[in-house]
Amino acid sequence: MAEVSLQIGEHINGSLQYGDTIYYCPTSEVSGDNVQLDQSEIREFGTLINFVGESIRVYVPGNVNSPEFGDYIFFSKPSEANTSSVKGYYAEVEMKNNSTDHATLFSFGIGTEVSSK
């Protein structure tokens, strides 16, 4: 178990945040700047600790090989993070139609979940 620092060398995606899972995959050049990835070669690298500038620090569990120069590095969000549903006991919705023409609301839906008990 170790912390590893990787120099990305490009602008880091703005949605990257602590706790994201970092993956890597070797690339093969097809032509010019175009590269090809083999899905069977995708490897989980570790969990993001932090990032500064063009460098990321990753917590790497166990014996995991590090990405090599030129490998494609990407990330995924934990399923518990960044949910898009409303949480709480109260929600208010106001809908307005600013059109002067007749309009019919075909459907309105809402997803709810219990946030505490």
N, C-alpha and C positions, 0 to 999 in steps of 0.2 A: 504494500500500500504506500503510495507516494503522491506527492504533488509535482506536476510537470508543467512547465511554462512553454507555450508555443508561440512563435512569432508568425502571425498571420500574413503580414506584409501588405494587406489591403484594408480598406475600411471595414469595420466590423458591423454586422447587421444590427440595426437599432433595437430589434426585439429580443436580442440575446440578453439573458439575465441569470442571476444566481440560481443554481439548481437544475438548469437545463442539462440534458444528456448530450454529450458530444460524440459524434461518430466520424469515421473517416473511411475513404475508399480509394484504392489506387486508380489512377487514370491512364488511359492510353490515347495518344494524340491521333486524331482522325485527319484533320487538315487545319493549318493555321492555328487560330486560337480555339478551335473546336476540339473538345475531348469527349471520350466515351467512358462510361462507368459500367462495371459489371456488378449487378445487384448481389450476386453470390459472394462478392468480395467485401461487402459492407461490414465494418467492424465497430462495435461499441468501444469507445475509448475511456470515458469516465464522466464525471459530473463537474460542471463549471463551478469554480470557486469565486473567481472575479476576472475582470479584464480591465486593462489600462492601455490606452492608445491602440496599437496594433498587436498587442500581446494578450493571450488568455492564459489563465492558470486553471488547471484541471486536476481534480482528485481522481487518481487512477487506482482502482482496487486490484489487488493480486498481481499476477504475471500477465500483463497486457502489452503487446508490442506497440511501440510508438509509431505514429504516422511518419512517412518519409517525405522528403522534399517533393512537391508536386502533387501529393495526394489531395483529394477533394475533402474538405472538412465541413461538416454541417451539424445541425443540432435539432433536437425536438423538445417540446415542452412536456412537463409532467402532466398527466391527465387530471390531477387535482387542481392544478394552477390555471389561472386565466379562464375560469368558467364564465359563460355569458348569460347566466340566468339571474333573475332578480332574487335577492335574499332578504328576508325580513317578514314582518307581519302585515305590512301595509304597502300598497302601491296604488297610484292614481294615474289614470291615463286620460288625456284630453285629445280628441281628434277634431280637426276642423277641415271643412271643404270651402276653399275660397273661390270656387268656380261659381259663375252665375247660371250655368247650365245644370239641368237635372243630373244627379249622380246617385248611384246605388252602391252601397257597401255590400260586396259579395260575401266576404268572410273576414272574421277577426279571430285570432287565436292567441293564446298566451300559455307559456310553459311555467309551471310552478313546482316548487319542491319545498319540503319541510327543512328549515334551516336550523331549528333547535327543538328540543322537546323537554 
